[in-house]
Structure formats: structure tokens, C-alpha cells
Amino acid sequence: MTKFTDLGLAEPLLKALAAEGYETPTPIQAQAIPHILQGRDLLGAAQTGTGKTAAFSLPMLHRLLGKPRQMSARSVRALILSPTRELAAQIEASIRTYGRFTSLKSAVIFGGVPVGKQIRALGEKVDILVATPGRLLDLVDQRAVSLREIEFLVLDEADQMLDLGFIHALRRIATLIPKERHTLLFSATMPKPIRDIASAYLTDPVEVAVAPVATTAEKIDQRVIFTDAHDKPALLAKTLNVPELERAIVFTRTKHGADKVVRQLGTSGIEAAAIHGNKSQGQRERALGAFRDGSLRILVATDIAARGIDVDGISHVVNFDLPNVPETYVHRIGRTARAGAEGIAIAFCTPEERGDLAAIEKLTKVAITPVGAVPYWDGRTPKKPPQNQRGGGRGQQQNGGGRGQGLPQGQQARPQGQQQPRGGKPGEGGQRSQPANGAQRQERHERPRHPERGPRPEQAAQRKDGASAKEGLGGVAFLQQRTQQPRTNGARRRAR
């Protein structure tokens, strides 16, 4: 079995690894480190949570130690780009840990915090800079940092970094750094379109893939509970109250949804905190710090936390909302079962999300184990429920009717394409004549704007009789129908 001592790393790095209790590299580390030590560009694909940060940090530190050099003011030797603030901070913390017995210095910059402190940090000697693209370009424009002497360029989570949201920033950064550089790309998923874009940044790269792309860790017990949207809050509270839950992350699709879930959990007596893009950096750091030290057991997050949270002891990941991008599911559940541990991933699936579930199973090639009854599905993506189905829309009557609806009794809509003559004689052509436009406008003008809509006496009596019937036999039949519904381990219990 390969050990870190067999890889030829510098003694200060081995000392730091020993202090952390690391002896045996993970598969991605054992395969990637030798190639990087030889100076090869590398494209690495591995499951999330398998140690990709150490796979590029250790050999990069080794090579920087072997070639010390004097740097110009505000210049850096290595640049590591990250898609999120949390991941950037985590990478820089790992580099400080691995390089603590060396003279190499690192810094991290990202948005959401005052820029003055970061500018002052860059004024000192910095060898390794970890950054998010937006804040990096801001500081470049302010001439607070220079990228002209970069030796290493690392893109972590390359599939997201090269997505449309970052591609323009990356293209500009590529023009600011030397063409003669050592480039490394790492990610858990590497779709073919992203692979084609990545090839433009690499020179004669070696590809390392220790597991099929977009596969999930073997020690994650994946389960799915089929439910309705209105039952999700009660189902989540029941799920988070199981005794074996130590620490859990709940993923929602939207920022508003994350805040709403926190409020719903609070009404159930479960303390939780939200982390998403609308939170300030201080709020995000406090929530994540409490989650790390164990004072907070439940963290509710958007996909901003799907990449970048490396916390030991996360026993459960709950997908309150299934992602509409199947690769995101891989990153979400990768927050558990890290470093060889075991974990449980639970997904709530509504009828509208069955298509998303099918896409996830197709990508990961894993049939997720259902909990409770499995409703029938014909294999097609269900249509989303219609939105804003209120009357008065364009081309509709005020009562919500469409074309041909809401007409007076006995009056039918004209077939499409059939013209109605103006000023014709009654009965001519089988149609009645219409008044002139001026008469129509006058008639509409004289029509009361808000007619009285009070119920007629006979209508009120009919509604009263109907209510009595519903309270009688109709109500009993409804209750009988409710009691005959099968129970599925609480999955369909209604929230009250």
C-alpha cells in the first residue's frame, strides 16, 4: 500500500501530514501527486470528499519549496480559483495546515467582506493566493495584486468554474497570467462540454479518474421518500428527530425556501440556521462555525454549500428540494460519508420532481431506495402545476373563462376564422347583425362598472341546503375516504 512517505514529498510536508495523522493517501492523491511533481498539467476527476485539495496542494507546495525566488511587490506565485467563498476559505486553511512547517505564505480573498483588509494582506509577502474570480478581478483593477508572475494555476470544482457564470471572468484572468504555467483542474463531475472547454486551459495534460464521473460514494445510504409539497415540513421535522442523527445539512432550491424551512423547523422546536447568497459573510461564517463546533446540529443551505463544506461527523444530508441539475445531487450528498465514513442521504420527491429523480438515477447509475409506498409513474416528466390561474387574463373573461367561455346562455362563440358581417340584416348568413362601433362603445360606457353581486334568496337557500348535506352524509363519506388511505411510515402525514 502506498504511503505519503513513498511519494517523494519534502520533509516539512511529511511532518505536517504526520501531525495531522495522515499516513495513507487516497486513490486520487496517490495517482495525481506523482504527475504533478513531474510538472505535468492534470485533469483530475474523483468523487467529492476523496481528498482533491491535498492532491493538488501537497505537490504544489513541494515544487514551490524546491524553487525559491524573489517576487515583485504584490505578486503571487500560485493562484487557486474557487467558485464559492466557503470553499476558498477551506482550501486556504488546508494549505496553511500542510505548509505550517515551511516559509510559504498564503492568503484568501473573496467578496462579501471589506476589501481594505485583503489589500493590506496582499501588500505583504504572499506565495499562494486562493480567490473567487469576481473579487480577484476587482483587486487586479485596483492594482492591489499582480498575476504576471504566476507559476501555478489551479481550478477547483472545474465544472462549476467553467460554467457560464464564470467563463467570462476566467477568460480575462487567462490573459493576465503567463502562458508558461502549470495548470491543474479538479472536479467531481466533468461533463463532455466542460471537458472541451477545459482542454483550452491545459497543455498536454494527463487525465486521472479514480471513479466513474458523477458517481456517489459507496458508503452513502441513499433513500427517497415520495410525498406531496405541503407534507414536506412535517416530514422534515420527523426525519430530523431520529435518534441516530448527529449532524445534518438540509438543501433547498432557493434562498427564500431555506429561510422558510428554518422558520418551519423553529415552530417544531428544532433549532437551525440558513446559509445562502443573501446572507452576509459574517452571518455565513457564524452559522458555519456553530455547525462545525457542534453547537448547531442542523444547517439549511442552498447549493452554495454543496461545494465547500468539509465538516466531520455529518451523518445525514436531506434534499428538501431535488436539484434540477443532476450533477448537483452528487455534490450535495457528498457532504456526508467523507474520508471513508458512512452517511445517509434522504431525498423528498413530489410528483412534480419525478423527472429530476429519474435524471439523477440515470446519471449516477444508482437506483435510490424508496421508503414507503411508491406511486405509479409513467416515466415522463410531469408538468409543473399551472401558475396564477386567476381570471381576468389577456383574452379571458373576468370569471376566468377562455375563448367562448363566459358568454350569455344560448350564445355560442364563433368558429375560428369565421367573420361576422357588420350592419347586415337579421338572419342574413345565419348570424345576427351587430350595432355600429359607436353604439358598442356607448353601450359599454353606460354599463355599470361594479354591478351588485348579492345572492338571490333562492340561491342562498340552495347553498344552505348544500351545506347541511355536506355536514351530513357528504361529510361522513369524506371522513371515510380519509381513513381508508394507506399510511406509509408517516411519509404522507399532513402538516397541521
Secondary structure, 3 states (H helix, E strand, C coil): CCCHHHCCCCHHHHHHHHHHCCCCCCHHHHHHHHHHHCCCCEEEECCCCCCHHHHHHHHHHHHHHHCCCCCCCCECCEEEECCCHHHHHHHHHHHHHHCCCCCCCEEEECCCCCHHHHHHHHCCCCCEEEECHHHHHHHHHCCCCECCCCCEEEEECHHHHCCHHHHHHHHHHHHHCCCCCEEEEEECCCCHHHHHHHHHHCCCCEEEECCCCCCCCCCEEEEEEECCHHHHHHHHHHHHCCCCCCCEEEECCCHHHHHHHHHHHHHCCCCCEEECCCCCHHHHHHHHHHHHHCCCCEEEECHHHCCCCCCCCCCEEEECCCCCCHHHHHHHHCCCCHHHCCEEEEEEECHHHHHHHHHHHHHHCCCCEEECCCCCCCCCCCCCCCCCCCCCCCCCCCCCCCCCCCCCCCCCCCCCCCCCCCCCCCCHHHCCCCCCHHHHHHHHHHCCCCCCCCCCHHHHHHHHHHHHHHHHHHHHHHHHHHHCCCCCCCCCCCCC
